[in-house]
Amino acid sequence: MRALARRPAGLRGLGQTLFNWFVRARDYYFSQSRPIFEALTLGLALLVGLLVMPALIYLAGTYTLRAYANGGVFALFFDFYKGLIELRPSCWIVVAGPFVFLTLFRIFRFVLRKID
């Protein structure tokens, strides 16, 4: 019983270090001035659009439509980046999608706050 009283509260070891890193990164992100905050938001959203969205599209397509016709996940990434260079609208919609979604979410949240 006494050992439980001496143990510190919270996470221990690697979990505590990882959580502290996340808290510091979040605090840094929200402490920036408005232009830098918006630039970081745009950069993170574009990074998600360039790296995460094609992988999610591949997973959803593989699950619902079977294997990708031109190969595996790397073939999809190659075709996606090739489409960006060729200015295909579908590829640019995927890249801009996270930022547009985030912007719409922020607009709706602003409107709902003004209604109350």
C-alpha positions as CSV (number, residue, x, y, z in Angstrom):
1,M,0.0,0.0,0.0
2,R,2.8,2.4,0.9
3,A,4.6,1.8,-2.5
4,L,1.5,3.1,-4.3
5,A,1.6,6.3,-2.4
6,R,5.2,7.0,-3.4
7,R,4.8,6.4,-7.1
8,P,4.5,9.6,-9.1
9,A,1.3,10.3,-11.0
10,G,1.2,10.4,-14.8
11,L,3.1,8.5,-17.5
12,R,6.5,7.0,-17.0
13,G,9.4,6.4,-19.3
14,L,9.0,6.7,-23.1
15,G,5.3,7.6,-22.9
16,Q,6.1,10.6,-20.6
17,T,8.8,11.9,-22.9
18,L,6.6,11.5,-26.0
19,F,3.7,13.2,-24.3
20,N,5.9,16.1,-23.1
21,W,7.3,16.6,-26.7
22,F,3.7,16.8,-28.0
23,V,2.7,19.3,-25.4
24,R,5.7,21.5,-26.1
25,A,5.0,21.3,-29.9
26,R,1.3,22.2,-29.3
27,D,2.2,25.1,-27.0
28,Y,4.8,26.4,-29.6
29,Y,2.2,26.2,-32.4
30,F,-0.5,28.1,-30.5
31,S,2.0,30.8,-29.2
32,Q,2.9,32.0,-32.6
33,S,1.8,35.3,-34.1
34,R,-1.2,35.2,-36.4
35,P,0.7,35.3,-39.7
36,I,3.2,32.6,-38.6
37,F,0.3,30.5,-37.2
38,E,-1.6,30.6,-40.5
39,A,1.6,29.8,-42.4
40,L,2.3,26.8,-40.2
41,T,-1.3,25.7,-40.6
42,L,-1.1,26.0,-44.4
43,G,2.2,24.1,-44.4
44,L,0.9,21.3,-42.2
45,A,-2.3,21.0,-44.2
46,L,-0.3,20.8,-47.5
47,L,2.0,18.2,-46.0
48,V,-0.9,16.1,-45.1
49,G,-2.3,16.5,-48.6
50,L,0.9,15.5,-50.2
51,L,1.9,12.5,-47.9
52,V,-1.1,11.2,-45.9
53,M,-4.0,11.6,-48.3
54,P,-2.6,9.5,-51.2
55,A,-1.8,6.7,-48.7
56,L,-5.4,6.9,-47.3
57,I,-6.8,6.9,-50.9
58,Y,-4.7,3.8,-51.6
59,L,-5.9,2.0,-48.5
60,A,-9.6,2.9,-49.2
61,G,-9.2,1.9,-52.9
62,T,-7.5,-1.4,-52.1
63,Y,-10.2,-2.2,-49.5
64,T,-13.2,-1.4,-51.8
65,L,-11.9,-1.8,-55.4
66,R,-9.1,-4.4,-55.0
67,A,-5.5,-3.8,-55.9
68,Y,-4.2,-0.7,-57.7
69,A,-4.0,-1.4,-61.4
70,N,-0.5,0.1,-62.0
71,G,1.2,-1.6,-59.0
72,G,1.4,-0.9,-55.3
73,V,1.4,2.1,-53.0
74,F,4.6,3.5,-54.5
75,A,3.1,3.4,-58.0
76,L,0.2,5.3,-56.7
77,F,2.5,8.0,-55.2
78,F,4.4,8.2,-58.5
79,D,1.2,8.6,-60.5
80,F,-0.1,11.2,-58.0
81,Y,3.1,13.3,-58.1
82,K,3.2,13.0,-61.9
83,G,-0.4,14.2,-62.0
84,L,0.6,17.2,-59.9
85,I,3.3,18.1,-62.4
86,E,0.8,17.6,-65.3
87,L,-1.7,19.9,-63.4
88,R,-4.5,17.4,-63.2
89,P,-7.3,19.0,-61.1
90,S,-8.1,15.7,-59.2
91,C,-4.5,15.6,-57.8
92,W,-4.6,19.3,-56.8
93,I,-8.0,18.8,-55.1
94,V,-6.4,16.0,-53.0
95,V,-3.5,18.3,-52.0
96,A,-5.8,21.3,-51.2
97,G,-8.5,19.2,-49.5
98,P,-7.2,19.2,-46.0
99,F,-6.7,23.0,-46.0
100,V,-10.1,23.6,-47.5
101,F,-11.7,21.3,-45.0
102,L,-9.9,23.0,-42.1
103,T,-10.9,26.5,-43.4
104,L,-14.6,25.4,-43.8
105,F,-14.5,24.0,-40.3
106,R,-13.1,27.3,-38.9
107,I,-15.7,29.3,-40.8
108,F,-18.6,27.2,-39.5
109,R,-17.2,27.4,-36.0
110,F,-17.0,31.2,-36.3
111,V,-20.6,31.4,-37.6
112,L,-21.9,29.2,-34.8
113,R,-20.2,31.2,-32.2
114,K,-21.8,34.4,-33.5
115,I,-25.2,32.8,-33.5
116,D,-25.1,32.0,-29.8
